[in-house]
């Protein structure tokens, strides 16, 4: 009779605590933003879009009826905007940075368009 030795092994994984993952995710995001904003053409496009949105939101607020608005930037209507000349990936990153900054400023937003050459946001004050 042969005795078979069964060995139990502990299966260990390298799971990281949630706060560590969150910190890592934030540092990766920050690095992407730094890379994006270090390029002149993307940085200028971002500030152009941010300025356009700010001016539009302030104009609506001045008229006294702003609580929610849909603001659209479309390459067909504004072909000379730097945003319209960015690649699809660059436009996507710009939209993400814009969304993060809108939240920081106390706005709620909903992205209504995922098409290239267009930003369409429903923005409201939270």
C-alpha positions as a Markdown table, in Angstrom:
| # | Residue | x | y | z |
|---|---|---|---|---|
| 1 | Unk | 0.0 | 0.0 | 0.0 |
| 2 | Unk | 1.4 | 3.4 | -1.0 |
| 3 | Unk | 0.8 | 6.4 | 1.1 |
| 4 | Unk | 0.1 | 9.6 | -0.9 |
| 5 | Unk | 1.0 | 12.7 | 0.9 |
| 6 | Unk | -1.3 | 15.6 | 0.1 |
| 7 | Unk | 0.2 | 19.0 | 0.6 |
| 8 | Unk | -2.0 | 22.0 | 1.3 |
| 9 | Unk | -0.7 | 25.2 | 0.0 |
| 10 | Unk | -1.7 | 28.6 | 1.1 |
| 11 | Unk | -2.8 | 30.6 | -1.9 |
| 12 | Unk | -1.7 | 34.2 | -1.3 |
| 13 | Unk | -2.5 | 37.1 | -3.4 |
| 14 | Unk | -1.0 | 40.5 | -3.5 |
| 15 | Unk | -4.1 | 42.4 | -2.8 |
| 16 | Unk | -3.6 | 46.0 | -1.8 |
| 17 | Unk | -5.7 | 48.0 | 0.6 |
| 18 | Unk | -8.4 | 50.2 | -1.0 |
| 19 | Unk | -6.7 | 53.4 | 0.2 |
| 20 | Unk | -3.4 | 52.3 | -1.4 |
| 21 | Unk | -5.1 | 51.6 | -4.7 |
| 22 | Unk | -6.9 | 54.9 | -4.5 |
| 23 | Unk | -3.7 | 56.7 | -4.0 |
| 24 | Unk | -2.0 | 54.8 | -6.8 |
| 25 | Unk | -5.0 | 55.6 | -9.1 |
| 26 | Unk | -4.8 | 59.3 | -8.2 |
| 27 | Unk | -1.0 | 59.4 | -8.9 |
| 28 | Unk | -1.5 | 57.8 | -12.3 |
| 29 | Unk | -4.3 | 60.3 | -13.1 |
| 30 | Unk | -2.2 | 63.2 | -12.0 |
| 31 | Unk | 0.7 | 61.9 | -14.1 |
| 32 | Unk | -1.6 | 61.7 | -17.2 |
| 33 | Unk | -2.9 | 65.2 | -16.5 |
| 34 | Unk | 0.7 | 66.6 | -16.2 |
| 35 | Unk | 1.7 | 64.9 | -19.4 |
| 36 | Unk | -1.4 | 66.2 | -21.2 |
| 37 | Unk | -0.9 | 69.7 | -19.9 |
| 38 | Unk | 2.8 | 69.8 | -20.7 |
| 39 | Unk | 2.1 | 69.7 | -24.4 |
| 40 | Unk | 1.4 | 73.2 | -25.7 |
| 41 | Unk | -1.4 | 72.3 | -28.2 |
| 42 | Unk | -3.4 | 70.2 | -25.7 |
| 43 | Unk | -2.8 | 72.7 | -22.8 |
| 44 | Unk | -4.0 | 75.6 | -25.0 |
| 45 | Unk | -7.0 | 73.6 | -26.2 |
| 46 | Unk | -8.0 | 72.8 | -22.6 |
| 47 | Unk | -7.8 | 76.4 | -21.5 |
| 48 | Unk | -9.8 | 77.5 | -24.6 |
| 49 | Unk | -12.6 | 75.1 | -23.8 |
| 50 | Unk | -12.6 | 75.9 | -20.1 |
| 51 | Unk | -12.7 | 79.6 | -20.9 |
| 52 | Unk | -15.6 | 79.0 | -23.3 |
| 53 | Unk | -17.6 | 77.1 | -20.7 |
| 54 | Unk | -16.9 | 79.6 | -18.0 |
| 55 | Unk | -18.0 | 82.5 | -20.1 |
| 56 | Unk | -21.1 | 80.7 | -21.1 |
| 57 | Unk | -22.0 | 79.7 | -17.5 |
| 58 | Unk | -21.4 | 83.3 | -16.3 |
| 59 | Unk | -23.5 | 84.7 | -19.1 |
| 60 | Unk | -26.4 | 82.4 | -18.2 |
| 61 | Unk | -26.0 | 83.2 | -14.5 |
| 62 | Unk | -26.0 | 86.9 | -15.3 |
| 63 | Unk | -29.4 | 86.5 | -17.0 |
| 64 | Unk | -30.7 | 85.1 | -13.8 |
| 65 | Unk | -32.1 | 81.8 | -15.1 |
| 66 | Unk | -29.2 | 79.4 | -14.9 |
| 67 | Unk | -29.8 | 76.2 | -12.9 |
| 68 | Unk | -29.2 | 73.8 | -15.7 |
| 69 | Unk | -27.9 | 74.2 | -19.2 |
| 70 | Unk | -26.7 | 72.2 | -22.1 |
| 71 | Unk | -23.5 | 73.6 | -23.5 |
| 72 | Unk | -22.2 | 72.3 | -26.8 |
| 73 | Unk | -18.9 | 72.9 | -28.6 |
| 74 | Unk | -19.0 | 71.4 | -32.1 |
| 75 | Unk | -16.3 | 71.3 | -34.7 |
| 76 | Unk | -18.9 | 72.2 | -37.4 |
| 77 | Unk | -19.9 | 75.4 | -35.6 |
| 78 | Unk | -16.5 | 76.3 | -34.2 |
| 79 | Unk | -13.9 | 74.7 | -36.6 |
| 80 | Unk | -11.1 | 77.1 | -35.5 |
| 81 | Unk | -11.1 | 76.0 | -31.9 |
| 82 | Unk | -8.0 | 74.1 | -30.9 |
| 83 | Unk | -10.1 | 71.4 | -29.3 |
| 84 | Unk | -11.5 | 70.4 | -32.7 |
| 85 | Unk | -7.9 | 69.7 | -34.0 |
| 86 | Unk | -7.1 | 67.3 | -31.2 |
| 87 | Unk | -7.0 | 63.5 | -31.7 |
| 88 | Unk | -9.8 | 61.4 | -30.4 |
| 89 | Unk | -7.7 | 60.3 | -27.4 |
| 90 | Unk | -6.6 | 63.9 | -26.6 |
| 91 | Unk | -10.2 | 65.0 | -26.8 |
| 92 | Unk | -11.2 | 62.2 | -24.4 |
| 93 | Unk | -8.6 | 63.2 | -21.9 |
| 94 | Unk | -9.5 | 66.8 | -22.1 |
| 95 | Unk | -13.2 | 65.9 | -21.4 |
| 96 | Unk | -12.1 | 63.9 | -18.3 |
| 97 | Unk | -10.0 | 66.7 | -16.9 |
| 98 | Unk | -12.8 | 69.1 | -17.6 |
| 99 | Unk | -15.3 | 66.9 | -15.8 |
| 100 | Unk | -13.0 | 66.6 | -12.8 |
| 101 | Unk | -12.6 | 70.3 | -12.6 |
| 102 | Unk | -16.4 | 71.0 | -12.9 |
| 103 | Unk | -17.0 | 68.7 | -10.0 |
| 104 | Unk | -14.3 | 70.5 | -7.9 |
| 105 | Unk | -16.0 | 73.8 | -8.7 |
| 106 | Unk | -19.4 | 72.5 | -7.4 |
| 107 | Unk | -21.1 | 71.7 | -10.7 |
| 108 | Unk | -23.0 | 68.5 | -11.6 |
| 109 | Unk | -22.5 | 67.5 | -15.2 |
| 110 | Unk | -23.6 | 64.9 | -17.7 |
| 111 | Unk | -21.7 | 64.2 | -20.9 |
| 112 | Unk | -24.2 | 64.1 | -23.7 |
| 113 | Unk | -21.8 | 63.4 | -26.5 |
| 114 | Unk | -19.0 | 60.9 | -27.1 |
| 115 | Unk | -18.5 | 61.8 | -30.8 |
| 116 | Unk | -15.2 | 63.2 | -32.1 |
| 117 | Unk | -15.1 | 66.9 | -32.5 |
| 118 | Unk | -17.9 | 67.6 | -30.0 |
| 119 | Unk | -18.3 | 68.4 | -26.3 |
| 120 | Unk | -21.9 | 68.5 | -25.2 |
| 121 | Unk | -22.4 | 68.8 | -21.4 |
| 122 | Unk | -25.5 | 69.3 | -19.3 |
| 123 | Unk | -24.2 | 71.4 | -16.4 |
| 124 | Unk | -26.1 | 72.3 | -13.3 |
| 125 | Unk | -25.1 | 73.8 | -9.9 |
| 126 | Unk | -25.0 | 71.3 | -7.1 |
